């Protein structure tokens, strides 16, 4: 899931404020060309007209690329505004939690628009702080989503990464949680954003990249990332090949030809 | 385990033939400075005087560095020649197998010199071709080594890596074997050489590096590698930090200061 179309990035914020279609289209095309399977669309910094900005953004990105979109907002009205512009492909909702307010406002949208959904391991008890918290949080979410008619293949569980700088077991806890979640819920996907893991440390891109490989090894199969980061994507393709998910290593060989390994 | 002192590398072969102490000392010091915990010493290409070359090599390397050595030869007489020069530290023997001839000739040396030992998952049946082959091979070796008085902490099991180019499941099989071996034999170490995994494919250094991270995630804790490969070592330190094996992330921060992440 490409993460670049986010108004918290200043160039994107400016383009959205000025309704600059060309600037947004350029970023979207860059992400698609780099191999993104979904594009996240977030205009959470547009405090006064987030819903209108979301509708414009979704329309604009759709005109530019053919990959499906991931509608990303804390505001359910904005999520609905985005989803309403997604006819013709299956969108993803970013995100739902097990908190009552969030669940009650977002779940009906996931159903109505037959969306894939990123489910955060987060309930009324707050952020998970152990492997067990994450596994229980995932179990509760998967059960409710399936009971509500969402197919397992449309569920992307996010174990919620916390920085290793605050507790060196935070990385290992997430990896264990991913393994346990996947063995408890066959067919479910797991997903995460990579940057939290390295918060407060130097060489963050190295840590994010290495943690992605570790998470893949534990079974994670989706990431919210910058697909134009060549070294990150190179390691992703190499890792897939090594895990036996790249027939005849063809994608790896293509990545080599595209100079992702320079 | 630093792999550079090997006469199959032409500069090393020439230095050994000419008994060039300075050249060998320079390589050994480079490996030690880069963070190697053991230095492999191999003069297998010196067909006519391998034993004499090994004695000279071990003496020469010991004069240059203080890290212990890993004596590497297919010939038990050469292994003994090397071990006889290792008083003062605990050497490692590279390697033993479950093949009767190899076992009978090498095991007495492991005992006599109280050496750590790299045990290859290889019996009379030949190279392992599945996770199960490796787990059974490891089980047999660990049992015999322990019965013979070798402590588990001195046992380094090598699951024997085969290239993903010949079968894309070869990487995954090794990772599964490592997990299973470690849960069946508490306290045993696992080790591998990295370069076989990428045989026949482009961008071999990328594949070797990513596979190292995958193997670490599965619990492997020793590698035969080039410690002067900065990107490889950078990823090793980052991976350790992410797995919670680097208190306060200090080694990671040092690696950053030493520009391993450039």
Interface residues (C-beta under 8 A of the other chain):
Chain A: X164 X165 X168 X169 X170 X171 X172 X175 X197 X201 X202 X203 X206 X207 X210 X211 X213 X214 X216 X217 X218 X234 X235 X238 X239 X241 X242 X243 X244 X246 X247 X248 X249 X252 X253 X255 X256 X261
Chain B: X164 X165 X168 X169 X170 X171 X172 X175 X197 X201 X202 X203 X206 X207 X210 X211 X213 X214 X216 X217 X218 X234 X235 X238 X239 X241 X242 X243 X244 X246 X247 X248 X249 X252 X253 X255 X256 X261
